[in-house]
């Protein structure tokens, strides 16, 4: 099972390579990051680490047993017990349930390690794969929006934490 690792400074080269290798594939379903993302990558990576250190978000890499980055899953704009979930999986790792597994695991981590009580997410209407992952992991539709000029659906998830006897208890309603 691939490991979910909290973003570190030494991940920079592997993360940049992952984004570069999958750039065209990601652009099929999410807005392209543009050339500036790659030319300014080092500064962006440092900014993410600073944001993470400040508790404003948590950035993760999905790494296989050989250390190869297969994906990323992030919790951003954290405030008042809520954060926004975003994820992307390498083309070569899709179709095997990895995204669903990773999102499920990050939801548990969000509640237990980061103290979050709810998550938000959005996926463009033409990104059926991401919308399916969100629904399979318990997110519920919560309206429509536009992401970089493309129609999208918003989703929310109330997280559960264990009570004193280990039973899951919903801690918020969204």
Secondary structure, 3 states (H helix, E strand, C coil): CCEEEECCHHHHHHHHHHHHHCHHHHHCCCCCCCHHHHHCHHHHHHHHHHHHHCCCCEEEEEECCCCCEEEEEEEEEEECCEEEEEEEECHHHCCCCHHHHHHHHHHHHHHHCCCCCEEEEEEECCCHHHHHHHHHCCCEEEEEEEECCEEEEEEEEECEEECCCCCEEECCCC
